[in-house]
Amino acid sequence: MGSDSVGQFEQMVLTAILSLRDDAYGVSIHQKVQQLAAPRDVSLGAVYVTLDRLEDKGMVRSWLTEPTPERGGRAKRCYQLEALGERALQESAATARRIWETVQEALGGRRPKWNPVRPK
């Protein structure tokens, strides 16, 4: 694994940003990560700490929107993947796929008793 490798929680945060596209901001990212991490509970604080760390690593960038009346005149911080973040996520997904295929093969093609929880 290179220095660009990311942990599982970082993978979930990157995946959330990727899937939310133009709607990726703190609260929506937290909701998506909560779905991906189910049944584990995820705190909003953990998501914000991870977003800061990913930004420090150059994997995501963020910016503030114009303040909106719906938000009581507050701005919203939006997030977007940088090329480095996309690459790290693709590598993580490829590794996860190899692990899953190896597990299936080792179980002789039968379905494992556990099943990865699919987000609703």
Secondary structure as the mmCIF struct_conf table of DSSP 4:
data_model
#
loop_
_struct_conf.conf_type_id
_struct_conf.id
_struct_conf.beg_label_comp_id
_struct_conf.beg_label_asym_id
_struct_conf.beg_label_seq_id
_struct_conf.end_label_comp_id
_struct_conf.end_label_asym_id
_struct_conf.end_label_seq_id
TURN_TY1_P TURN_TY1_P1 SER A 3 ASP A 4
HELX_RH_AL_P HELX_RH_AL_P1 GLN A 8 LEU A 20
HELX_RH_3T_P HELX_RH_3T_P1 ARG A 21 ASP A 23
STRN STRN1 TYR A 25 TYR A 25
HELX_RH_AL_P HELX_RH_AL_P2 GLY A 26 ALA A 37
TURN_TY1_P TURN_TY1_P2 ALA A 38 PRO A 39
BEND BEND1 ARG A 40 ARG A 40
HELX_RH_AL_P HELX_RH_AL_P3 LEU A 44 ASP A 56
TURN_TY1_P TURN_TY1_P3 LYS A 57 GLY A 58
BEND BEND2 MET A 59 MET A 59
STRN STRN2 VAL A 60 LEU A 64
HELX_LH_PP_P HELX_LH_PP_P1 THR A 65 PRO A 67
STRN STRN3 THR A 68 THR A 68
HELX_RH_3T_P HELX_RH_3T_P2 PRO A 69 ARG A 71
TURN_TY1_P TURN_TY1_P4 GLY A 72 GLY A 73
STRN STRN4 ARG A 74 ARG A 74
STRN STRN5 ARG A 77 LEU A 81
HELX_RH_AL_P HELX_RH_AL_P4 ALA A 83 ALA A 106
TURN_TY1_P TURN_TY1_P5 LEU A 107 GLY A 109
BEND BEND3 ARG A 110 ARG A 110
HELX_LH_PP_P HELX_LH_PP_P2 ARG A 111 PRO A 112
BEND BEND4 LYS A 113 TRP A 114
HELX_LH_PP_P HELX_LH_PP_P3 PRO A 116 PRO A 119
#
